[in-house]
Amino acid sequence: MNLLGTKEIETDRLILKIPTMKEQKILWEILMIPEVNRYYLDINKKFKDRLLNWEIQKKFYEEKVNHAKDKDKFEWSIFLKNNGECIGQINSHISSKECDEENTMSLGWYFNPKYQKRGYATEAALAMINYMFNEVNLKKYKTSAAIPNIASWKLMEKLGFIRDKNKTIFNEYTFIDEPVESYIYELNKDKYSK
Ligand SMILES: CC(C)(COP(=O)(O)OP(=O)(O)OC[C@H]1O[C@@H](n2cnc3c(N)ncnc32)[C@H](O)[C@@H]1OP(=O)(O)O)[C@@H](O)C(=O)NCCC(=O)NCCS
């Protein structure tokens, strides 16, 4: 894998940028919307009250931004070209739970509900996946999506991810009491290019 780090990418309607502190509060506000974080946040439940307080969170976001240009970080803040608004975030990362093979990463995405269902997630994900497969030389994505999170696994299927038909896992989410049954998905570079 070529550790090239996050690189600015432009698509038809979006600019995917290296995260800066300027837009982090907006991203935190988006992430604190229950319908956005429900099947996304998996931080230990004992921290859930702290998540809701920007003054506490700010230092974690600063820490993240300080490492945004590290060559092993692949995380983008997503902006609309037409008005410059930050509408979401997308990333590729190594998850100890899901990435049991070399050259394999998981991914994450969330968008402001105001801008969902307009194809923006598809556009951003295609841009990130093309970069990760063609320039970074990642071989495979392996990830999971809560079964009730239909928008997310439909998006995975639209992008060509293949669901494991024989297995599901149970994911813990910060704001949900019980573990949630989740589909497992894979996207292979070789199959994706074809
Ligand atoms: C998942 C998410 C990123 C999709 O964003 P989006 O910009 O609305 O996605 P798109 O408009 O590109 O839609 C892509 C596909 O997803 C599916 N989809 C999107 N929203 C859907 C919904 N509410 N119900 C069912 N399918 C949906 C559709 O198949 C759609 O393709 P189509 O329009 O060709 O039918 C967004 O819903 C989100 O931010 N969810 C909260 C955060 C989250 O759960 N992240 C994932 C954790 S695994």
The ligand as an SDF file (V2000), in Angstrom:
LIG
                    3D

 48 50  0  0  0  0  0  0  0  0999 V2000
  -25.6780    6.5300    4.6060 C   0  0  0  0  0  0  0  0  0  0  0  0
  -25.6390    7.9670    4.1240 C   0  0  0  0  0  0  0  0  0  0  0  0
  -24.2040    8.4480    4.1440 C   0  0  0  0  0  0  0  0  0  0  0  0
  -26.1770    8.0440    2.6920 C   0  0  0  0  0  0  0  0  0  0  0  0
  -26.0250    9.3830    2.2390 O   0  0  0  0  0  0  0  0  0  0  0  0
  -26.8180    9.9770    1.0000 P   0  0  0  0  0  0  0  0  0  0  0  0
  -26.0740   11.1960    0.5070 O   0  0  0  0  0  0  0  0  0  0  0  0
  -28.2400   10.1430    1.3590 O   0  0  0  0  0  0  0  0  0  0  0  0
  -26.6660    8.8120   -0.0870 O   0  0  0  0  0  0  0  0  0  0  0  0
  -27.0000    8.8950   -1.6360 P   0  0  0  0  0  0  0  0  0  0  0  0
  -27.9600    9.9950   -1.9130 O   0  0  0  0  0  0  0  0  0  0  0  0
  -25.7110    8.8860   -2.4100 O   0  0  0  0  0  0  0  0  0  0  0  0
  -27.7640    7.5190   -1.8620 O   0  0  0  0  0  0  0  0  0  0  0  0
  -27.0890    6.3230   -2.1710 C   0  0  0  0  0  0  0  0  0  0  0  0
  -28.0300    5.1450   -2.1350 C   0  0  0  0  0  0  0  0  0  0  0  0
  -28.3310    4.8340   -0.8040 O   0  0  0  0  0  0  0  0  0  0  0  0
  -29.6710    4.3700   -0.7050 C   0  0  0  0  0  0  0  0  0  0  0  0
  -30.3610    5.2390    0.2580 N   0  0  0  0  0  0  0  0  0  0  0  0
  -29.9940    6.4780    0.6560 C   0  0  0  0  0  0  0  0  0  0  0  0
  -30.8490    6.9140    1.5980 N   0  0  0  0  0  0  0  0  0  0  0  0
  -31.7420    5.9250    1.7810 C   0  0  0  0  0  0  0  0  0  0  0  0
  -32.8450    5.7460    2.6500 C   0  0  0  0  0  0  0  0  0  0  0  0
  -33.1910    6.6980    3.5270 N   0  0  0  0  0  0  0  0  0  0  0  0
  -33.5330    4.5830    2.5930 N   0  0  0  0  0  0  0  0  0  0  0  0
  -33.1550    3.6160    1.7330 C   0  0  0  0  0  0  0  0  0  0  0  0
  -32.1190    3.7140    0.8970 N   0  0  0  0  0  0  0  0  0  0  0  0
  -31.4290    4.8500    0.9250 C   0  0  0  0  0  0  0  0  0  0  0  0
  -30.2480    4.3750   -2.0830 C   0  0  0  0  0  0  0  0  0  0  0  0
  -30.0700    3.0870   -2.6390 O   0  0  0  0  0  0  0  0  0  0  0  0
  -29.3850    5.3770   -2.7830 C   0  0  0  0  0  0  0  0  0  0  0  0
  -29.2410    5.1160   -4.1370 O   0  0  0  0  0  0  0  0  0  0  0  0
  -30.4010    5.5720   -5.2070 P   0  0  0  0  0  0  0  0  0  0  0  0
  -30.6930    7.0010   -4.9010 O   0  0  0  0  0  0  0  0  0  0  0  0
  -29.7490    5.3530   -6.5220 O   0  0  0  0  0  0  0  0  0  0  0  0
  -31.5480    4.6820   -4.9240 O   0  0  0  0  0  0  0  0  0  0  0  0
  -26.5350    8.8840    5.0070 C   0  0  0  0  0  0  0  0  0  0  0  0
  -27.8160    8.3290    5.0980 O   0  0  0  0  0  0  0  0  0  0  0  0
  -26.0000    9.1300    6.4170 C   0  0  0  0  0  0  0  0  0  0  0  0
  -25.2150   10.0500    6.6400 O   0  0  0  0  0  0  0  0  0  0  0  0
  -26.4490    8.3140    7.4040 N   0  0  0  0  0  0  0  0  0  0  0  0
  -26.0830    8.5340    8.8080 C   0  0  0  0  0  0  0  0  0  0  0  0
  -24.6550    8.1360    9.1310 C   0  0  0  0  0  0  0  0  0  0  0  0
  -24.4300    6.6430    9.0290 C   0  0  0  0  0  0  0  0  0  0  0  0
  -25.2680    5.8480    9.4200 O   0  0  0  0  0  0  0  0  0  0  0  0
  -23.2520    6.2650    8.4920 N   0  0  0  0  0  0  0  0  0  0  0  0
  -22.9300    4.9050    8.2000 C   0  0  0  0  0  0  0  0  0  0  0  0
  -22.4880    4.0350    9.3000 C   0  0  0  0  0  0  0  0  0  0  0  0
  -22.0900    2.3760    8.6260 S   0  0  0  0  0  0  0  0  0  0  0  0
  1  2  1  0
  2  3  1  0
  2  4  1  0
  2 36  1  0
  4  5  1  0
  5  6  1  0
  6  7  2  0
  6  8  1  0
  6  9  1  0
  9 10  1  0
 10 11  2  0
 10 12  1  0
 10 13  1  0
 13 14  1  0
 14 15  1  0
 15 16  1  0
 15 30  1  0
 16 17  1  0
 17 18  1  0
 17 28  1  0
 18 19  1  0
 18 27  1  0
 19 20  2  0
 20 21  1  0
 21 22  1  0
 21 27  2  0
 22 23  1  0
 22 24  2  0
 24 25  1  0
 25 26  2  0
 26 27  1  0
 28 29  1  0
 28 30  1  0
 30 31  1  0
 31 32  1  0
 32 33  2  0
 32 34  1  0
 32 35  1  0
 36 37  1  0
 36 38  1  0
 38 39  2  0
 38 40  1  0
 40 41  1  0
 41 42  1  0
 42 43  1  0
 43 44  2  0
 43 45  1  0
 45 46  1  0
 46 47  1  0
 47 48  1  0
M  END
$$$$
